[in-house]
Amino acid sequence: MATHTSSDVIVAGGGPAGLSAGLALAHAGLSVTVVDPARDPSQDRRTSALMVASVTMLEELGVWGICGHASAPLERMRIIDDTGRLFRSPSVEFAAGEIGEPAFGWNIPNAELVAALRQRIGETAGARTIAASIGHVDLDEDAATVTLTTGESVSAPLLVAADGRNSMCRAAAGIGVDDWSYDQAAIVLDLEHERPHGNVSTEFHRPSGPFTLVPLPGNRSSLVWVETPKMADALSTFDDEALAEEIMRLSHRILGKVRITGPRGLYPLSGLVARRFAAKRVALVGEAGHVVPPIGAQGLNLGLRDAASIAEIAADAVHAGEDPGGKRCCGDYDRARRIDVVSRAGAIDLLNRTLLADLLPAQMMRAAGLSALGSIGPLRRIAMREGVSPGYRLPRLMRRQESALLRGT
């Protein structure tokens, strides 16, 4: 017999952003049902560079103590113009110590992060997980109801849609998107290498896109290599030894001899921004609301800010006796996330397109911008600080001294 249950919030999706939202909501004292299709996290070969504010949130939620050992600090970040074009910028290097931080962030395998989030949700009062997919979504004036593939249904005043770029929940709320594609694909893999990385993340800007080496613990790094789809398909036919030789050539052997470890991933690049971030009792989190290319480590950090923001807004509403899925809360969340998401998605898109452009004015603009970041001290520090901890109002859960306020302690 099919059962029906209810909670304060339903979270649709079991990726890092959705699990973080579910845990943050439960941490704030709300009852939460997380609908997690329970895919094997080890199949995700990607890593994420989590900035300081994101790690602060994960520390407060008890997640970082479980998975932090699998991360490597990003103490320095280096950008090398390897386009071979007429107008090139000098190499630019940023040190976290310039802004009084031990690191810009920490690079961690997504699989380790997801496993830690699932563990903490299982340990947290008020949170429960259902290993199922959503078959149908009903939205009315009083509640959102999801019917699962198991036959069970769940209702709540608020549905957090963290079900990816093809979000069923977003479609049910009638929220449109602006989306686009790039003539690019990202090759993702892990490496062991002869020389130490020194906790330096190195991004080579090449005509086809960035080629980024990001530290992992020990003499290991993750690689995100953006190419044209045709070239990416061709490279996928290389055996590990031949591909390692190409990686050494493109990285100018800065890490010495390299060896590919584990399987590779191949991801077409695209972009998406929702026209609204909340409506009809549905709030968008993670890739349901925004998709950006893997440049500047923005994707999951944006998603975690979504999670912290919706947890704060919904918890404040419930504790004040208000409707967490009502028009006021949906409007508050939309306003809270719009500037951050739209500005960063636009900046990443612009940087990516200037990297691909053969037009001299675009090349000159990009080279001048990177040169200014490298040589003008105040501008350098503003850019670094903005990357580590955005200058507009962060959710309380991401502020080092104030995260406990979300619990009212």
C-alpha positions in Angstrom: 0.0 0.0 0.0 1.4 3.4 -1.0 2.2 5.7 1.9 2.0 9.5 2.3 4.2 11.5 4.6 5.0 15.2 5.1 7.9 17.4 6.3 8.9 21.0 6.4 11.0 20.7 3.2 11.5 18.2 0.4 14.9 18.3 -1.3 14.9 16.7 -4.7 18.4 15.5 -5.7 21.4 13.7 -4.2 24.3 15.6 -5.6 26.6 17.8 -3.4 24.4 20.9 -3.6 21.2 19.1 -2.8 22.7 17.1 0.0 24.2 20.2 1.5 20.8 22.0 1.3 19.1 19.1 3.1 21.7 18.9 5.8 21.7 22.7 6.3 17.9 22.8 6.6 18.0 19.9 9.2 20.8 21.6 11.0 18.6 24.7 11.3 15.9 22.6 13.0 13.5 21.8 10.1 12.2 18.4 9.2 13.6 17.5 5.8 13.0 14.6 3.3 15.8 14.2 0.8 14.9 12.3 -2.3 18.2 10.8 -3.4 18.3 8.4 -6.4 21.3 6.9 -4.6 23.6 6.7 -7.6 27.1 5.4 -6.9 29.2 8.5 -6.1 32.4 6.8 -7.2 31.2 7.1 -10.8 31.8 10.9 -10.6 35.5 11.4 -11.5 35.4 15.2 -11.0 36.9 17.2 -8.2 35.7 20.5 -6.8 37.8 23.4 -5.6 35.9 24.6 -2.6 36.5 28.2 -1.5 36.9 29.4 2.1 33.2 30.2 2.6 32.1 26.8 1.3 34.5 25.0 3.6 33.3 27.2 6.6 29.8 25.9 5.9 30.9 22.3 5.6 32.9 22.6 8.9 29.8 23.9 10.7 27.7 21.1 9.3 30.2 18.5 10.5 31.1 17.4 7.0 34.6 18.6 6.6 35.9 16.6 9.5 34.9 13.5 7.7 36.2 14.2 4.2 38.7 17.0 4.6 41.6 14.5 4.7 41.0 13.8 1.0 41.5 17.4 0.0 44.6 19.5 -0.8 44.9 23.2 -0.1 45.2 25.7 -2.9 47.8 28.0 -1.5 48.8 29.7 -4.8 47.0 30.0 -8.2 48.9 30.5 -11.4 47.5 31.6 -14.8 49.7 31.1 -17.9 48.7 32.5 -21.3 49.6 29.6 -23.6 47.4 30.8 -26.5 50.4 31.6 -28.8 48.6 34.7 -30.0 50.0 38.1 -30.8 48.5 39.7 -27.7 49.4 37.6 -24.6 49.4 38.5 -20.9 52.4 37.7 -18.7 52.0 34.8 -16.3 50.0 35.8 -13.2 50.4 34.2 -9.8 48.3 34.8 -6.7 49.2 33.8 -3.2 46.5 33.3 -0.5 48.9 34.8 2.1 48.5 38.2 0.3 45.0 38.4 1.8 45.8 36.7 5.1 44.4 33.3 4.2 46.2 29.9 4.5 44.6 28.9 1.2 42.2 30.1 -1.5 40.3 26.8 -1.1 40.7 23.1 -1.0 40.3 20.6 -3.9 38.4 17.5 -3.0 37.0 14.5 -5.1 33.2 14.9 -5.5 32.8 11.2 -4.5 34.4 11.9 -1.1 32.3 14.9 -0.5 29.0 13.2 -1.4 29.8 10.2 0.8 30.5 12.5 3.8 27.3 14.5 3.2 25.3 11.3 3.1 26.8 10.1 6.3 26.0 13.4 8.1 22.4 13.4 6.9 22.1 9.9 8.3 23.3 11.1 11.7 21.2 14.3 11.8 17.9 14.5 13.6 15.0 15.7 11.5 16.6 14.5 8.2 15.6 11.4 6.3 16.6 10.1 2.9 14.5 8.1 0.5 16.4 6.2 -2.1 14.1 6.8 -5.1 13.4 9.0 -8.1 10.6 11.5 -8.4 7.9 10.4 -10.9 5.5 13.3 -10.6 5.3 16.8 -9.0 2.1 18.5 -7.9 2.2 22.2 -6.8 -0.8 23.9 -5.2 -1.4 26.9 -3.0 -0.6 25.1 0.3 2.0 22.5 -0.5 4.3 20.8 -3.0 3.7 17.0 -3.3 6.1 14.6 -5.0 5.1 11.1 -6.0 8.1 8.7 -6.0 8.8 5.8 -8.3 8.3 3.6 -5.2 4.7 4.8 -5.0 5.2 6.8 -1.9 4.2 10.5 -1.9 5.6 13.3 0.3 4.3 16.8 0.8 5.9 19.9 2.2 5.4 23.7 2.1 8.8 24.0 0.2 10.4 21.9 -2.5 14.1 22.5 -3.0 14.9 21.5 -6.6 18.4 20.2 -6.8 17.6 17.7 -9.5 20.1 19.0 -12.1 20.1 21.0 -15.3 17.1 19.1 -16.7 15.1 19.6 -13.5 11.6 18.1 -13.4 10.8 20.3 -10.4 11.8 23.5 -12.2 9.6 22.5 -15.2 6.7 21.8 -12.8 7.0 25.3 -11.4 7.0 26.8 -14.9 10.4 28.4 -14.5 12.1 29.1 -17.8 15.8 29.2 -18.5 18.3 30.9 -20.8 20.7 28.2 -22.0 23.5 27.9 -24.5 26.2 25.5 -25.5 29.9 25.8 -26.3 31.9 24.1 -29.0 33.9 22.6 -26.2 34.2 19.4 -24.0 36.1 18.8 -20.8 38.3 15.8 -20.3 38.5 15.1 -16.5 41.1 12.7 -14.9 43.5 12.2 -12.1 47.3 12.1 -12.3 50.2 11.0 -10.3 53.4 13.0 -11.0 57.1 13.0 -10.4 57.5 16.5 -9.0 55.5 18.0 -6.1 52.8 20.5 -7.0 53.6 22.7 -4.0 49.9 23.3 -3.5 49.8 25.5 -6.6 46.9 25.3 -9.0 48.0 26.0 -12.6 45.6 27.1 -15.3 47.0 27.2 -18.9 44.9 29.4 -21.2 44.9 27.7 -24.6 43.0 28.6 -27.8 40.6 25.7 -27.2 40.0 26.5 -23.5 41.7 26.1 -20.2 44.0 23.3 -19.2 44.0 23.2 -15.4 46.0 21.2 -13.0 44.6 21.3 -9.5 46.4 19.7 -6.5 45.3 16.6 -4.6 47.0 15.1 -1.6 50.6 13.9 -2.2 52.1 13.9 -5.7 48.7 13.8 -7.3 46.6 16.3 -9.2 43.2 16.5 -11.0 43.2 17.7 -14.6 40.3 19.6 -16.3 41.3 19.8 -20.0 38.9 21.7 -22.2 39.1 21.0 -26.0 36.9 21.1 -29.0 34.5 18.1 -29.1 36.3 16.7 -32.1 39.7 16.8 -30.4 38.3 15.5 -27.1 36.8 12.5 -29.0 40.1 11.9 -30.7 42.0 12.1 -27.4 39.6 9.6 -25.8 41.0 6.9 -28.1 44.5 7.4 -26.8 45.8 4.8 -24.3 47.0 6.1 -21.0 50.7 6.2 -21.9 50.0 8.3 -25.1 47.6 10.6 -23.3 50.1 11.1 -20.5 52.8 12.2 -23.1 50.3 14.7 -24.5 49.6 16.0 -21.0 53.3 16.4 -20.3 53.7 18.3 -23.5 50.8 20.7 -22.9 51.8 21.3 -19.2 55.4 22.0 -20.2 56.5 19.2 -17.9 56.1 21.4 -14.8 55.2 18.3 -12.8 57.7 16.0 -14.5 56.6 12.6 -15.6 52.9 11.9 -15.1 50.8 8.8 -14.9 47.0 8.6 -15.4 45.2 7.0 -12.5 41.7 5.7 -12.7 39.1 6.2 -15.4 38.5 9.4 -17.4 35.4 11.5 -17.7 34.2 13.5 -20.8 31.7 16.3 -20.3 30.2 18.6 -23.1 30.3 22.2 -21.9 27.1 24.3 -21.7 25.7 27.2 -19.8 22.3 27.8 -18.2 20.7 30.5 -15.9 17.1 30.2 -14.7 14.9 33.2 -15.2 13.7 33.0 -11.7 15.3 31.1 -8.8 12.1 30.4 -6.9 8.4 30.2 -7.7 5.3 28.3 -6.8 6.9 26.7 -3.7 10.0 25.6 -5.6 13.4 27.0 -4.9 16.3 26.1 -7.4 19.6 25.0 -6.0 22.8 24.0 -7.9 22.5 23.1 -11.6 18.7 23.3 -11.6 19.3 27.1 -11.4 22.7 27.6 -13.1 25.3 25.8 -15.1 28.7 27.3 -15.8 31.9 26.1 -17.6 34.7 24.8 -15.3 36.6 28.1 -15.1 37.5 29.8 -11.8 36.0 27.0 -9.6 32.6 28.7 -9.5 30.1 25.9 -10.1 29.7 24.1 -6.8 30.6 27.1 -4.8 27.6 28.8 -6.3 25.5 25.8 -5.5 26.6 25.7 -1.8 25.7 29.4 -1.5 22.3 28.5 -2.9 22.0 25.8 -0.2 23.1 28.0 2.7 20.8 30.8 1.5 17.6 28.7 1.2 18.4 27.1 4.6 18.6 30.5 6.2 15.5 32.0 4.5 13.4 28.9 5.1 14.5 28.4 8.7 13.9 32.1 9.6 10.4 31.8 8.1 9.5 28.6 10.0 10.8 29.9 13.3 8.7 33.0 12.8 5.6 31.0 12.1 5.6 32.0 8.4 5.3 29.9 5.2 8.7 28.8 3.9 7.4 28.2 0.5 5.2 31.3 0.2 5.5 34.2 -2.1 7.5 36.3 0.3 10.1 33.6 0.9 10.4 32.7 -2.8 10.9 36.4 -3.6 13.5 36.7 -0.8 15.4 33.7 -2.2 15.2 35.0 -5.8 16.6 38.3 -4.8 19.3 36.8 -2.6 20.7 34.6 -5.4 20.1 36.7 -8.6 23.1 39.1 -8.4 25.6 36.4 -7.4 24.5 33.9 -10.1 23.9 36.2 -13.0 27.1 38.2 -12.5 29.3 35.2 -12.1 27.8 33.3 -15.0 28.2 36.3 -17.2 31.8 36.9 -16.2 32.7 33.2 -16.8 31.0 33.2 -20.1 32.8 36.4 -21.1 36.2 35.0 -20.1 35.6 31.8 -21.9 34.5 33.5 -25.1 37.5 35.9 -25.1 39.7 32.9 -24.7 38.1 31.3 -27.8 38.0 34.5 -29.9 40.4 35.1 -32.7 39.5 38.8 -32.9 42.4 41.1 -31.9 40.2 43.4 -29.7 39.0 40.5 -27.6 42.6 39.2 -27.3 43.8 42.7 -26.3 41.0 43.1 -23.7 41.7 39.7 -22.1 45.5 40.2 -22.0 45.1 43.7 -20.5 42.8 42.4 -17.9 45.1 39.6 -16.7 48.1 42.0 -16.8 46.2 44.4 -14.6 45.3 41.7 -12.1 49.0 40.7 -12.0 50.5 44.2 -11.6 48.0 46.4 -9.7 48.2 45.5 -6.0 44.7 46.7 -4.8 43.0 45.1 -7.8 44.8 41.8 -7.1 43.6 41.8 -3.5 40.0 42.7 -4.4 40.0 39.9 -7.0 41.5 37.3 -4.6 39.2 38.3 -1.8 36.1 38.1 -4.0 37.1 34.6 -5.1 37.6 33.4 -1.6 34.6 35.0 0.0 32.3 37.1 -2.1 31.9 40.7 -1.0 28.1 40.9 -0.8 26.2 39.4 2.1 27.1 35.8 2.6 24.5 33.5 4.3 25.2 33.2 8.1 26.2 29.6 7.7 29.2 30.7 5.6 30.4 33.4 8.0 33.1 32.1 10.3 31.9 33.9 13.4 28.2 33.9 12.8 27.3 30.4 11.4 26.0 29.3 14.8 23.3 32.0 14.6 21.4 29.9 12.1 20.7 27.5 14.9 19.8 30.3 17.3 22.7 29.5 19.6 
